Amino acid sequence: MVILIINQIIKMLLILLLGCLCYRLKLVDEAGNKMLANLLLLVVNPMVAITALQTDCRPELVNGLIISYLLAIVTHLLAIFLSHFLIRKSGGNTAGGSEDYLLERFSCVYSNCGFIGIPLVQSILGEEGVLYLTAYMTVFNIFSWTHGIGLITGRFSLAQLKKGLLSPMVIACLTGLILFFGRIKIPQVPSDAINYVAGMNTPLAMLIAGISVAQTDLLKMLKNARIYFLSALKLLLIPLVTLPILAVLPVSFNVALTILIAVACPTGATGTAFALKFHKNYRYASEIYAFTTLLSLATIPVLVYAAELFLR
C-alpha cells in the first residue's frame, strides 16, 4: 500500500511541476489560477462526491459512512483544540500583521482534503474510500464556513452558516446521499458525463497546486522558521495524535485510513481564498499552503506506513 501511495504522489508531483512550468512560461497567471480553483471547488469536487455515492447501499458502507461523519467531527474538533493552545498570539508572524496567528490556526485545522485527499484515497482504497471521504469533506465545508470564517474575521453570523450549508460540495453530498439511500442510479449517459468531469480532479488539482507554488518566494519560505513549526503541527503532530484515537476505536481499516489521510493532507487553499475575501494577509496564507503542500509529499507516505502498522 505504501508503494501505491508513493507512486501516486510521484505522479501528482510531476503534474505539480508541470503547473509550475505553465506559470513560469506565462501560460496561466494568478487570475487564471483562481478561476481554475473555482472550477475545481464548485464543479469538479461536487461531481466526485456524487460519483462516489453512486454505489450499492450495503449495510457495511452505511455503517462506515456514519462512522466517517462522526470521526470527521471529532478530528476537526481535535485540530481546533490543538491549534488554539499551540499557536499563541505572541508567536504569530508579526512581520505580516498581528492577526496572522488566526490564519495560522485556520491553516492547521483545515486540510486540502479535496484537492490532495481525493486522488490519494482513490488510488489506494478506490471508490469506497472516496465515499467515506465525502463525509469528511462535508464536515470540512460546514466547519470552515462557520468556525473558519469566525476565526479569521472574529465574528460569526447565521448568514455564514447558511452559506456553508448551501456550498456546492455540501449540496452535492446531500444529493448523493439521497440517491445512495434511495438506491437511485443516474442513467448511463449523464452518469458518464459526470464521471468525465470527476476524472479531471487529480490533474486539475495538482496543476492548481503547482501554479500556486510557482507564485511564492521559495527562498523566503525556507528562511521562515515559523512555517516549519506550522508544517510540523499540521502534517505530523495533529495526524500522529489522531492515529492512536483511530487505533483504539472499533472502526474498519478503510474508514480509519481515509480519515487519517484527510487529516494528514496539507493546508487547504480555502485559507488563501478566505484571506483574500476578508482582506487578511493572503500572501502569508499562500506561503503556508505552498510549503505544506510540498512537504506533504514526503510526510503522507510515512503516515500511511504508520497506519499499516497500527490500524490493521
C-alpha positions as CSV (number, residue, x, y, z in Angstrom):
1,M,0.0,0.0,0.0
2,V,2.9,2.4,0.8
3,I,4.3,1.7,-2.7
4,L,0.9,2.5,-4.2
5,I,0.7,5.9,-2.4
6,I,4.4,6.7,-3.3
7,N,3.7,6.0,-6.9
8,Q,0.6,8.2,-6.8
9,I,2.5,11.0,-5.1
10,I,5.2,10.8,-7.7
11,K,2.5,11.2,-10.5
12,M,1.0,14.1,-8.6
13,L,4.4,15.7,-8.1
14,L,5.1,15.6,-11.9
15,I,1.8,17.3,-12.6
16,L,2.5,19.9,-9.9
17,L,5.9,20.6,-11.6
18,L,4.0,21.0,-14.9
19,G,1.8,23.5,-13.2
20,C,4.9,25.4,-12.1
21,L,6.2,25.4,-15.6
22,C,2.9,26.6,-17.0
23,Y,3.1,29.6,-14.7
24,R,6.8,30.3,-15.5
25,L,6.0,30.2,-19.2
26,K,3.1,32.6,-18.6
27,L,0.6,30.1,-20.0
28,V,-1.6,30.9,-17.0
29,D,-1.5,33.8,-14.5
30,E,-2.7,34.3,-10.9
31,A,-6.2,35.3,-12.1
32,G,-6.4,32.2,-14.3
33,N,-5.4,30.0,-11.4
34,K,-8.2,31.5,-9.2
35,M,-10.7,30.6,-12.0
36,L,-9.3,27.1,-12.2
37,A,-9.6,26.7,-8.4
38,N,-13.2,27.9,-8.5
39,L,-13.9,25.4,-11.3
40,L,-12.4,22.6,-9.1
41,L,-14.2,23.6,-5.9
42,L,-17.6,24.4,-7.4
43,V,-17.9,21.9,-10.2
44,V,-15.3,19.0,-10.2
45,N,-15.2,18.2,-6.5
46,P,-19.0,18.0,-6.2
47,M,-19.1,15.7,-9.2
48,V,-16.5,13.4,-7.5
49,A,-18.8,13.3,-4.4
50,I,-21.8,12.3,-6.5
51,T,-20.0,9.6,-8.4
52,A,-18.6,8.1,-5.1
53,L,-22.1,7.8,-3.7
54,Q,-23.4,6.1,-6.9
55,T,-22.8,2.6,-5.4
56,D,-24.8,-0.1,-3.8
57,C,-26.3,0.8,-0.4
58,R,-24.8,-2.1,1.6
59,P,-25.0,-2.2,5.4
60,E,-21.2,-2.1,5.8
61,L,-21.0,1.0,3.6
62,V,-23.8,2.8,5.5
63,N,-22.1,1.9,8.8
64,G,-18.7,3.2,7.5
65,L,-20.3,6.4,6.2
66,I,-22.0,7.2,9.5
67,I,-18.7,6.5,11.4
68,S,-16.8,8.7,8.9
69,Y,-19.1,11.6,9.7
70,L,-18.6,11.2,13.4
71,L,-14.8,10.8,13.1
72,A,-14.7,13.9,10.8
73,I,-16.4,16.0,13.5
74,V,-14.1,14.6,16.2
75,T,-10.9,15.2,14.3
76,H,-11.9,18.7,13.3
77,L,-12.6,19.5,17.0
78,L,-9.3,17.9,18.0
79,A,-7.4,20.1,15.4
80,I,-9.2,23.2,16.6
81,F,-8.2,22.4,20.2
82,L,-4.6,21.7,19.4
83,S,-4.1,24.7,17.2
84,H,-5.8,27.0,19.7
85,F,-3.3,26.0,22.5
86,L,-0.2,25.6,20.4
87,I,-0.5,28.7,18.2
88,R,-0.4,31.7,20.5
89,K,-1.0,35.3,19.6
90,S,2.5,36.3,20.7
91,G,4.0,33.7,18.3
92,G,2.4,35.0,15.1
93,N,4.2,36.2,12.1
94,T,4.3,39.7,13.3
95,A,6.0,40.9,10.2
96,G,2.8,40.2,8.3
97,G,0.4,41.6,10.9
98,S,-0.8,41.0,14.4
99,E,-3.7,38.8,13.3
100,D,-1.6,36.3,11.4
101,Y,-1.9,33.8,14.2
102,L,-5.5,33.4,13.3
103,L,-4.6,32.5,9.8
104,E,-2.0,30.1,11.2
105,R,-4.7,28.4,13.3
106,F,-7.0,28.1,10.3
107,S,-4.2,26.6,8.2
108,C,-3.5,23.9,10.8
109,V,-7.2,22.9,11.2
110,Y,-8.4,22.9,7.6
111,S,-6.7,20.5,5.2
112,N,-6.7,20.1,1.4
113,C,-8.9,17.0,1.7
114,G,-10.5,17.6,-1.7
115,F,-7.5,18.6,-3.9
116,I,-5.0,16.2,-2.4
117,G,-7.2,13.8,-0.4
118,I,-9.4,12.5,-3.2
119,P,-6.6,11.3,-5.6
120,L,-4.7,9.7,-2.8
121,V,-7.6,7.9,-1.2
122,Q,-8.9,6.9,-4.6
123,S,-5.5,5.4,-5.6
124,I,-5.3,3.0,-2.6
125,L,-8.9,2.4,-1.5
126,G,-10.9,3.1,-4.6
127,E,-14.5,4.4,-4.6
128,E,-15.2,3.1,-1.1
129,G,-12.5,5.4,0.3
130,V,-13.8,8.3,-1.7
131,L,-17.3,7.5,-0.3
132,Y,-16.0,7.9,3.2
133,L,-14.0,10.9,2.3
134,T,-17.2,12.7,1.2
135,A,-18.3,12.7,4.9
136,Y,-15.0,14.4,5.9
137,M,-15.4,17.0,3.1
138,T,-19.0,17.8,4.1
139,V,-17.9,18.4,7.7
140,F,-14.9,20.4,6.4
141,N,-17.2,22.7,4.4
142,I,-19.6,23.3,7.3
143,F,-16.8,23.9,9.8
144,S,-14.8,26.1,7.5
145,W,-17.7,28.3,6.6
146,T,-18.7,28.7,10.2
147,H,-15.8,28.3,12.7
148,G,-13.2,29.0,10.0
149,I,-14.7,32.4,8.9
150,G,-15.4,33.3,12.5
151,L,-11.8,32.5,13.3
152,I,-10.4,34.8,10.5
153,T,-12.9,37.6,10.9
154,G,-13.5,37.4,14.6
155,R,-17.3,37.1,14.2
156,F,-20.0,34.6,13.4
157,S,-23.3,35.0,11.7
158,L,-26.2,32.9,10.6
159,A,-25.5,34.1,7.1
160,Q,-22.1,32.3,7.2
161,L,-23.8,29.1,8.4
162,K,-26.3,29.4,5.6
163,K,-23.6,29.9,3.0
164,G,-21.7,26.9,4.4
165,L,-24.8,24.7,4.2
166,L,-25.5,25.8,0.7
167,S,-22.0,25.4,-0.6
168,P,-21.9,23.2,-3.8
169,M,-19.9,20.4,-2.0
170,V,-22.5,20.1,0.7
171,I,-25.4,20.2,-1.8
172,A,-23.6,17.5,-3.9
173,C,-23.1,15.3,-0.9
174,L,-26.7,15.6,0.2
175,T,-27.9,14.9,-3.3
176,G,-25.5,11.9,-3.5
177,L,-26.8,10.6,-0.1
178,I,-30.4,10.8,-1.3
179,L,-29.5,8.8,-4.4
180,F,-27.4,6.4,-2.3
181,F,-30.1,5.6,0.3
182,G,-32.9,5.8,-2.2
183,R,-30.9,3.2,-4.3
184,I,-31.4,5.5,-7.3
185,K,-28.9,5.2,-10.2
186,I,-28.2,8.0,-12.6
187,P,-28.8,7.0,-16.2
188,Q,-25.7,5.9,-18.1
189,V,-25.4,8.9,-20.4
190,P,-25.5,11.7,-17.8
191,S,-23.6,9.4,-15.4
192,D,-20.7,9.1,-18.0
193,A,-20.7,12.9,-18.4
194,I,-20.4,13.3,-14.6
195,N,-17.6,10.7,-14.5
196,Y,-15.7,12.5,-17.2
197,V,-15.8,15.8,-15.2
198,A,-14.9,14.0,-11.9
199,G,-11.9,12.5,-13.7
200,M,-10.5,16.0,-14.0
201,N,-10.0,16.2,-10.2
202,T,-6.4,14.9,-9.9
203,P,-4.7,16.7,-12.8
204,L,-6.6,19.9,-12.3
205,A,-5.9,19.9,-8.5
206,M,-2.2,19.4,-9.0
207,L,-1.9,21.9,-11.8
208,I,-3.5,24.5,-9.5
209,A,-1.1,23.5,-6.7
210,G,1.9,23.8,-9.0
211,I,0.8,27.3,-10.2
212,S,0.3,28.4,-6.6
213,V,3.7,27.1,-5.6
214,A,5.3,28.9,-8.5
215,Q,3.8,32.2,-7.3
216,T,5.5,32.1,-3.9
217,D,9.0,33.1,-2.9
218,L,10.5,29.7,-2.1
219,L,13.7,31.2,-0.7
220,K,11.8,33.4,1.6
221,M,9.7,30.5,2.8
222,L,12.8,28.4,3.5
223,K,14.1,31.2,5.8
224,N,10.9,31.4,7.8
225,A,11.3,29.2,10.8
226,R,7.6,29.8,11.8
227,I,6.4,27.9,8.7
228,Y,8.5,24.9,9.7
229,F,6.7,24.9,13.1
230,L,3.3,25.2,11.4
231,S,4.1,22.4,8.9
232,A,5.2,20.1,11.7
233,L,2.0,20.8,13.6
234,K,-0.3,20.4,10.5
235,L,1.5,17.5,8.8
236,L,2.8,15.4,11.7
237,L,1.6,16.3,15.2
238,I,-2.2,16.5,14.5
239,P,-2.2,13.3,12.4
240,L,0.0,11.5,15.0
241,V,-2.4,12.5,17.8
242,T,-5.3,11.3,15.6
243,L,-3.6,7.9,14.9
244,P,-3.9,6.3,18.3
245,I,-7.5,7.5,18.6
246,L,-8.3,5.7,15.3
247,A,-6.4,2.7,16.5
248,V,-8.4,2.1,19.7
249,L,-11.8,2.7,18.1
250,P,-13.7,-0.3,16.6
251,V,-13.7,1.0,13.0
252,S,-12.7,-0.6,9.8
253,F,-9.2,-0.1,8.3
254,N,-10.6,1.6,5.2
255,V,-12.6,4.2,7.3
256,A,-9.7,4.8,9.6
257,L,-7.1,5.2,6.8
258,T,-9.4,7.6,4.9
259,I,-9.8,9.8,7.9
260,L,-6.1,9.8,8.7
261,I,-5.2,10.7,5.1
262,A,-7.8,13.6,5.2
263,V,-6.3,14.9,8.4
264,A,-2.7,14.5,7.1
265,C,-3.3,16.5,3.9
266,P,-1.6,19.8,3.6
267,T,-3.2,23.2,4.4
268,G,-6.3,23.8,2.2
269,A,-6.4,26.5,-0.4
270,T,-9.5,27.7,1.3
271,G,-7.3,29.6,3.8
272,T,-5.8,31.8,1.0
273,A,-9.3,32.3,-0.6
274,F,-10.7,33.5,2.7
275,A,-7.7,35.7,3.4
276,L,-8.3,37.4,0.1
277,K,-12.0,37.7,0.6
278,F,-11.7,39.2,4.1
279,H,-8.6,41.4,3.4
280,K,-6.1,39.5,5.5
281,N,-2.5,38.5,4.8
282,Y,-3.2,36.3,1.8
283,R,0.5,36.1,0.8
284,Y,1.4,34.5,4.1
285,A,-1.6,32.1,3.8
286,S,-0.4,31.1,0.3
287,E,3.1,30.5,1.6
288,I,1.8,28.1,4.3
289,Y,-0.3,26.4,1.6
290,A,2.6,26.0,-0.8
291,F,5.1,24.9,1.8
292,T,2.9,22.3,3.4
293,T,1.8,21.0,0.0
294,L,5.4,20.3,-0.9
295,L,6.3,18.8,2.4
296,S,3.2,16.6,2.5
297,L,4.5,14.7,-0.5
298,A,7.1,13.2,2.0
299,T,5.0,13.1,5.2
300,I,1.9,11.4,3.9
301,P,3.7,8.1,2.8
302,V,5.3,7.9,6.3
303,L,1.9,8.3,8.0
304,V,0.3,5.7,5.7
305,Y,3.1,3.3,6.6
306,A,2.4,4.0,10.3
307,A,-1.3,3.4,9.6
308,E,-0.5,0.0,8.2
309,L,1.4,-0.9,11.4
310,F,-1.1,0.4,13.9
311,L,-4.6,0.4,12.3
312,R,-4.8,-3.1,10.9
